[in-house]
Amino acid sequence: MANPILNPSFELDPALVNWVINGGGGEVSRSASFAYDGTYALRMINLTPAYSHHSLVSNLFTVDASKLYRSQVFHLTEDIAGGDPTRVKYYCFIRWYDFNIDYVGTTSIVQFERNPSFDTWYRYETNFIQPPATAYYAEVWVRMADDGATGNYGFADLISLEEMTDDDETGNRITGNVNTLVEVADARITGQILRRVIWSTTPTSLFEAEEDRTCGQQPATRVLAFHDGFPDNPIPGPGGALKYIDITDRLISNGTIYREMTKGIGRPPSLIVSDVALTLDNSDGYFSEREEDSLFYGLDYVGWDWNRRIEMWAGFNYANVSEVVRKAKFSIRKIQVDNDTGKATIYLRDGVANAYETRVGTPSDVTVDGLGRQLGESRPLE
């Protein structure tokens, strides 16, 4: 299916043909200052804190309610007045109508996203868009706002909607700079769509600002299994590592990570991480070591070794990337498989605690003070 948006890159004349300005008047225009595709792009200036009065609406087009669609749009924030580029927000959505052109629903393509830097194009993509059952027509709306009234400009370009093919809808993993989670009602595909990941050893200023804004909560989580016996991963991981497998999309739940201060008589205190248990989807036997397709088939995985471990990372999702920091390194104590529920539980032991007990034993006078944060809270433990 060809893109039904008739002027997706704003190249056609006269300016903004096949689009309708909904509020904003002369504040919404075609501009050659920046363009992702071709010569022109949509520009909105004098943005207000609210989304009202700054909208552009595409031509009306037909859709098939039985099909799945993907959509994309590119946004750029122009540095006119300086300050914080994330104060400019973007909102792009599809409005659905029935055969009589009565409104039946809305699906967001971009919802309140903020570009992390000025004068750079960021791509936003949404897959597996399912129109409402009664939908027959649709149109795309583009809105922008500036919640700090900074005076900076917003741009949009190359807006598209296309029907997905069977090849797009099959398989169990998709990677790309796209939205974070996918679930489809007919179960053709479920799982996590991975953004490009920045494995930070030192958090960036954007990370720290987001951490302060969210009071330490870090919603982006990654769980990685490392072993020298794994095949090379085509996507380099932390520190360029290749002998790892990302098992985040199988994670059902995880225990809380606490930092604890262990003290022994005559020894300095040592900061360790509490034991953690991961519950994972094992409906296909992926964590059952006797299965040939198992993650650990034919491998020695129990016990501490720097080359066989589990790492947990947490951080934030930005426009098209995730930035995460390592929370802890663990050894595997044991794996418990429940065939009735199709779940596996991996019991983990912190590497620092393991080294401490291996070298000095576990004294009877050890005291434990709860000093830690939960996974997804604040600074990394290194």
C-alpha positions, -999 to +999 in steps of 0.1 A: +000+000+000+014+034-010+015+062+016-021+076+016-009+109+029-007+130-003+019+155+007+040+137+033+072+158+029+055+191+022+072+193-012+040+199-033+029+234-044+012+255-033+027+253+002+008+229+025-015+216-002-035+185+010-031+197+046-054+219+066-043+243+093-063+238+125-056+269+145-024+288+146-028+307+113+005+321+101+023+303+129+021+271+109+040+272+076+063+254+051+100+261+056+133+254+038+153+261+070+155+224+077+143+194+057+147+156+063+133+146+029+135+170+000+136+208+003+109+216+027+094+207+061+065+217+083+075+245+108+055+257+138+066+289+156+054+309+186+044+277+204+023+279+235+025+257+265-007+239+254-012+220+221-042+241+211-040+264+181-010+246+165-023+217+145-020+205+109-044+179+095-038+156+065-061+146+037-088+121+045-080+085+033-095+050+035-082+022+057-090-014+062-100-022+098-088-058+094-053-048+086-023-037+107-003-005+099+029+012+108+035+049+109+065+073+112+073+110+115+105+129+118+108+159+142+134+186+148+137+213+174+154+245+161+176+265+184+162+300+182+164+311+218+186+284+235+177+268+267+163+233+271+154+216+238+131+191+257+107+219+265+093+215+229+069+186+228+055+167+198+022+150+194+011+132+162-019+110+160-045+093+137-082+101+139-105+073+127-139+077+112-166+053+101-182+051+067-204+081+075-173+101+086-184+100+122-155+100+146-147+065+162-113+069+179-077+081+180-043+063+179-011+081+189+019+079+166+040+103+188+027+112+222+043+141+241+079+132+229+108+156+233+139+157+213+171+156+235+191+180+214+186+210+190+189+210+152+188+172+148+161+151+132+147+123+153+126+095+139+095+083+157+078+050+145+048+031+157+041-005+145+011-027+147-015+000+146-050-016+146-079+006+134-112+004+153-135-023+140-158+003+124-131+025+109-133+032+072-115+066+069-086+082+087-065+114+088-033+123+105-029+153+129+004+170+138+007+192+169+035+209+188+038+228+221+064+245+242+058+240+279+085+265+288+075+291+262+112+292+252+106+307+217+122+277+199+107+263+167+094+228+160+096+210+126+080+178+112+088+159+079+082+127+060+050+116+077+038+082+065+013+054+071+016+020+054+000-014+056+021-041+072+028-073+053+029-109+067+067-107+067+065-076+090+041-094+114+060-127+120+090-136+141+096-130+177+121-100+178+123-067+160+151-042+166+151-005+157+146+030+169+109+027+176+084+027+204+090+005+234+063-021+236+042-041+212+011-063+219-012-074+191-047-088+200-045-117+175-011-127+190+007-127+156+035-111+175+040-100+211+071-087+228+095-059+232+108-037+204+143-026+213+156+009+209+192+015+203+209+013+237+236+035+253+254+014+279+266+042+302+295+039+326+291+076+335+255+089+332+250+118+309+236+152+320+203+143+303+202+110+323+208+129+356+182+155+347+156+128+339+166+110+371+159+142+391+127+148+373+114+112+381+127+111+416+151+083+408+127+060+390+142+044+359+116+026+338+140+013+311+153-021+322+178-045+305+187-080+317+217-096+300+232-131+303+269-134+296+288-167+288+319-174+268+300-203+252+274-181+237+275-173+199+286-137+191+257-112+193+255-091+161+248-060+183+277-050+206+267-048+242+283-031+272+319-023+266+316-038+231+309-073+245+296-099+220+292-130+242+259-120+257+222-125+251+195-100+260+167-118+279+147-087+288+118-097+267+113-129+286+113-112+320+080-116+339+091-102+372+122-096+393+130-092+429+141-059+444+178-050+444+189-036+477+224-024+487+235-037+521+264-029+543+282-061+555+305-057+585+329-081+600+350-077+631+383-060+623+373-056+586+361-025+567+325-025+556+317-038+521+288-026+501+270-056+485+237-063+467+210-085+480+201-118+464+176-115+436+153-139+418+141-135+382+109-150+369+111-156+332+089-170+304+100-206+298+070-218+277+094-230+250+120-245+274+145-218+267+159-220+302+156-258+305+192-270+302+183-303+287+165-287+257+188-283+227+175-248+220+181-238+257+202-208+265+223-230+287+224-263+268+257-280+272+271-251+293+283-248+329+265-218+342+262-222+380+287-205+402+307-173+400+329-165+370+333-131+354+327-148+320+293-163+330+270-139+348+238-120+347+238-082+346+209-059+354+207-024+339+182+004+343+177+039+329+155+060+306+140+060+272+146+091+251+133+100+217+148+070+199+174+056+223+176+041+258+204+051+281+210+026+309+235+021+337+245-011+353+228-018+387+246-051+396+265-082+384+252-116+395+263-152+395+236-179+390+230-200+421+203-222+406+175-224+380+141-238+389+118-247+361+080-251+365+066-270+335+030-265+347+032-228+345+058-225+317+080-203+339+116-205+351+130-188+382+167-179+382+182-173+417+211-148+416+239-140+439+258-107+439+294-109+426+308-087+454+290-108+481+303-140+465+339-127+464+336-115+500+323-148+513+348-168+492+378-149+506+368-142+543+339-166+549+305-158+564+311-148+600+285-152+626+288-116+636+277-102+603+251-075+606+230-063+577+217-027+573+192-019+546+210+009+527+199+003+492+176+014+465+152-007+444+160-016+408+150+014+388+159+039+415+191+059+415+228+058+408+246+027+395+267+004+416+301+000+400 
